[in-house]
Each structure stands twice: as structure tokens, then as C-alpha cells.
Amino acid sequence: MKDLAVRLAALDADAGAALRVISYFDSLVESRAGLQSIVRGAAVLADCPARLRDDERRVRIRVTAAGVSAWQDDPPAPDWMTTGAGSATLWLERAGPPGPVEAMILERAAGAARAVLDRTRGRAPAADPASAELIVDASAPADVRRQAARRLGLTEPAYAIARPSEIQVRSGPLPKLPGRAGIGPATAILDLPASWAAAKVALRFAADGTDEDPGSQVVHAEELGALALLAEVGDQSNTPDVRALDHAAAAAPWMLTTLHTMATSISLRAAATTLRLHHSTLQDRITHAEHLLGWNVRSPQGRLRLQLALALRRLHRHP
């Protein structure tokens, strides 16, 4: 209570409203109200639509500011006020950072919703590595793979995620993935072995996201296109261009990040903005890099050559 009093004191004029929010959701919890009532309370108190979604438990609730249930399939806007509620997510459909009262609504509604979800629907499904491994095994009988999909709560379409030393299979939106990951294409349950094979290839193109291995840490197989064929040619780390790239990388700690950004930007000016460098500073860096590499990376042919060298180097780092 002392911590709560300190927080409420900081709200000044909003303290009374925050106290009413706390009292309202406490009464919902005490009366063991359901998810619909909790989301409705958030919407009415915030005077804007509110929605709750838990893909793992297949829960989707949306209530307008007038208290009317009205789900919409449009994706949440990135600037809506939001908070986590265990495996679920709660949004207030209002842009901008939440004020003190809105922050309190999100906090109390999320806590109440999390308690209801755990009480009425059980804990969110835990990871099941054995079932995931079975689903992506093309040699396993179809009925066995369907049973594994039911254990994991999968619906179609589903997709495979390759992580270092881990198999994941999912339906619905892509979760936040810390570290490297390859994402296979969405497909039917029985076609997940193909999604898994593509995800493993995509994982090899996923970077560590460091100065030594710059690039995207999450790679979608469908976005690789013909580049995926490079994974089939074997280790090419001894090719002249990859050796030249390693030679250039040893000359300066900024070299690989600069070259990667230059190779993936629409222009040098855009690359300079991404790197937070003055345009002339980037020009000097590129000139130095070209001297070490032995080719012009600013021409279309030279830029493609650089992109291929970077891809081959990454494939070597992630066999």
C-alpha cells in the first residue's frame, strides 16, 4: 500500500480518477467477472475501444467505448497504448503514450485478465519439443502428425521457426523472437516439413546483429528468393571476395556494419542516415573500403558483388 500511495501521489489531479480505476477493477476481481466485463470496463473507463487477444488460447475480445462487443480483424496500430497480460495483449485504441489514468487502466485490466485466463483456461500451452519435432518429420504418419498438431493447439495455416538448437511450430502472428531465427512459409499442417526445411535455410542467413556479423536477426524464407540457392553450394569462405571482405573487416571495427548498411540501403545518403554519419564521412569510409576490397561497391555490379560476399560470409559463420 505504501508503494501505491507514492504512485498515486505522483498523479496529482488524476489521483482521484486512478483510485476509481483501482476500485472498479478490484470489484471485478472480487466478483470473479469474466474477460468480456474486464475489457468492457477498460473501454468505458478510457472512453475508447479496447481489445484483448491471446493467440495461444484463441481469445479475441474487442469492446467499443459504448460498451458494445465488436471485434475487428484489422491489426493493432503500432502507436496504440498497450500492455502484456501474460500470454495475452491488451490494447486501448488510442495513439500516443498513456497518461497516468490510462496507464492505471491498462495495468489493472491486464492483471485482472491474466488472473481470469489462468483460472478459466489454464496456463498457456508450454513448449513441447517432442511434438514440434514430430510435426516437421516428413517420415512420420500423417495421423500422428495431426495428433501432435492438436496437442500444440495449431490451426492452419501454420509455420515453422528455426532457432539455434530449437524447433518451433506456430499458428497466428509471429511472436517476438530474441536472437537469430529463420521463419518458414505458412502452410497446411501436413506440409510443415517443407516449412521447416525452408526455415533452416533462412536461419543460416540470419545474422548475430553485431559489428562482427551485422544484419537482420530474423529472416523469412519467402523473402530470400533465389538467394536461398547459395546455401546449396557448400562452404565458399575461401573465395577471393570473401577473403577480401575478411581482410577489410580486420582494418576497422566499423567496416562490416558500414558495408552491410551501404549494401542494403536505397542510397548512400540513406545509409549515412541509418549509420548517423555525415554524408562525406560515409564517402570516405566507402573509399577506404573499396581500396581494401579491390572493387567499386557503388556501381550496381559492385554492390551486387558485395551483397553476395556478405551472404557467403554469413553462411560460413552459420553452417
N, C-alpha and C positions, 0 to 999 in steps of 0.2 A: 504493500500500500504506500510506503514511503516513496518508492520509485515512481509510482503512478501519480502521487501528489506533485512530485517535482516536475513530471512531464506536463501535467495539467496546468501547473503554474506558468509554464512557458507559453501556454496557448493564449494567455491574456483574455481578450474578448471572446475567444472561441471556447473557453473552458467550459462554460455552461452547456454549449451545444455538444461538446465532446462527452460531458458527463451523461447527457441524454442518450448519446450513441451507446455508451458503455452499458447503461441501464437497460436499453432496448434489447441489445444482443444477449445480455445476461439473462433476461427474462425468456428469450427464445431458447437458450440452452437449458434453463431450468425446466421449461415445459416440454423439452425434447422435440422441438419443432423440426420439420423436415427441411431439405435443401431448398425447395421452392420458396418457403417462407423466409429463409435466410437471404436468398438472392433478392426476393421482393423487398425485404427490409433495406438492403443496401441501395437498391434502385430508388426507392421512395425517399430515403433519408438524403441521398446525394442529389436527388432531382435530375437523374439522368438514367438511361438504360444501364443495366448491369448484367453480366453474363458469367457463368461458371462452366468450365469444361475440364473433364478428366478423361482423356482418351483411353487410358488403361482400364478404366472402369466403365467406359462408354456412357458417360454422363454429360449431357449438354443442356443447360438451362439459360434462358435469357428472359428478363423481365423489363418492361418499359418503365419510365418514370411514373406512369399512371398505375403501375402495379399489375399490368396485363402481360401474361406469358406470350412471347412472340420470338421464337428462335429464328435466326438468320444465318445462312451459311457463309456470308462474307467473312473473310479473315479479319481478325482484330487489327486495328490500326497500330502501327508501332509506337505512336506517341500517347496512346490511351493510358490512364492510370491503372496500374496492375500490381498484383502481388501473388505469391505462391500460397497454396493451401494443401501442403503435402504433395501428392502426385497431381493435384488439380491446379488450375489457374483461375483467378478471379479478376475480372476487369470492370472498371467503371468507364463507360463510353464517353469519356471527356478528355480532351487533349491537354497536355501540359503536366507539370509536376503537381502532385496532390497537395492541397493545403492541409492545415492541421486537422480539420474536421474530416476531410476526405481520407486522410491517412488513417485516422482512427476508425472510420467505417471499413476501410479495407482490412485493417488489422483484426478487428473484432469479427467481421463477417467471415474472413478466411479461417480464423481459429474455430468458429462455430461450425463451418462447413467441413473442416478437416475432422472434427470430432464425429460429425454425423456420418461421413463417409467411412471412417474406420469402424463405427459401431454397426452400421446397417449393411455395408457392402464388403466388410473385411479389408484387410490390408491389401494394398495394390499388389498385383502378381509379382512375385520375386523372380529373379533371373533363374532360368532353367537351362543351363548349358547343354545338358544331355538332349533335351527336346530340340533345342536350336540346331545342334549338330545332326540330329536325325532328319530334320526337315530339309536340310541342304544336301543330304546324301541321296544322290540320284539312284543308287542301287537299292535303297530301302523300298519296301512295298508301298503302294500308294495309300492304302488304308491306314498303315502305320504312320505315315507322314501326316495324314489328315488328323489322326488322333493327337499327334504331337502339337499340331496347329491349334486344336481345341484346348489343349492344356495351357497353351500360351495366350489364349484369347485372341488369336489372329483372325482377321477378316480380310477378304480380298478387295482391292489388291494389297499385296504385302511386298516387302523388300528386305534384302539382306544388307547388313552393315559389317564390314570387315574392320576389326581393330587389331592392333598388335596382340597376338596370342588370345584373341577372343572372337566368337561368332555371335552376332545378334540378328534377330529377325523381328520385324515390326510391321504394324499397320498404322495408318494415320500420319500425322505430321512428324517431321524429323525432330528428334529431341536434341537438346544441346549436348554436344559431344566434346569433351575436353581432350586435347591431344589429337593424334593422327587418326583418320578414319576414311575408308572408301565406301561409297554408297552405291549399291546395285540398283538396277531399274525396278520399278514397281511391276508386279506380275501376279499371275494366279498362284495359289498355294503350291500346286504340284510343279510349277516352273521355278521355284525358289533356288534349286541347284544352279540354274543358269544365272540368276541374280547374284548368288554368292560368288560364282566364278568371276563375274564382272566386277564385283566389289573388291575382290582380292587384287585384281589388276589395278583398280583405282587407288587402292591403299598404297601401292608402290609409287604412285605419282604424288602422294600426299607428303608434304614437307614437315619438318620439325618446327618450322616457323621461327628459326634462329638466324643469326648472321651467317652461320656456317651452312645452313640449309634453309634459305628463305623461300617463302611461297605459302600457298593455302594449305592448311592442315586437314581440311575436309574436301575430298574430291568426289564428284559424281561421275560414275562410269559413262552415263549418257552424254556428258559434256566433253569426253575425251575424243570421240570420233576416231579418225584414222591414227591419231597419236597413240592409241592403245596398242597398235601393231608393234611399236618399239619394244614393248615388254616381251615379245616373242623372239627377238633377235639375239638374245643372250647378252652376256656382260660385254659392254663396249667401252669400258672405262679406260682402255689403253688406246683409244682412237686419238689422233692428233688434236682434235678440237677439245675433247675432254681434258687432255693433258694440258693444253693451253689455258683452259679455264682454271684448273687447279693451280697452275703457275701464277696466273693473275690474282687468284684468291689469296695466295701467300704474300702478296705485295702490300695489301692494305686490308684492315678489318671491315671496311665499308664496301669492298669490291663486289661481293656476290649480291648483297642486297641492292646495290645500285644497278647492277646489270639485270637482275631479275625485274626490278621495278621498271627499268627502261624497256625491257623486252615485253612487258605485259601492259604498258600504258599506251594510250592512243597517240601521244605526242611527247616530246621531250619536256615541254612546258608542264604537261600533266604529271609527268614523272617527277619533275622538280617540286611540284606542289605536294605530291604524296610523300616525298622524302624530306620536305620542309627545307629545301635548299634554294638558293638564288639560282636563276637560270644559268648564269655564267659559271657558277661553281659546278653545276652538273656538267656543263660543256667541258670544263677542264677535267673532271673525273672521267668522262667518256673518252676524251682524247688519250688520257693516260691508259685507260683500259684497252683501247684499240692498239696502242703501241705494244702492250704486253701480249694481247691475243694474237695479233698479226693479221687482223681483218677489220674492215669497216662495219661496225654494228648498226650504223644509222641508215644504211641502204636497206631496201626490202629484202634482198638476198642475204645480206649480212645479219639482219635481225632474225630471219628465219633460222639461219645457221646458229645463232646464239641460243634461240629457243630450243632447238634440237640438242645442243650441247648441254644446256641446263637440264633438260629432261633425261638425257642419258646418264648424266652425273647423279641425278636423284634415283634413278632405277638401280644404279650401282650401290648407292647408300642403303637402299631398302630392298634387298633381294627377296 
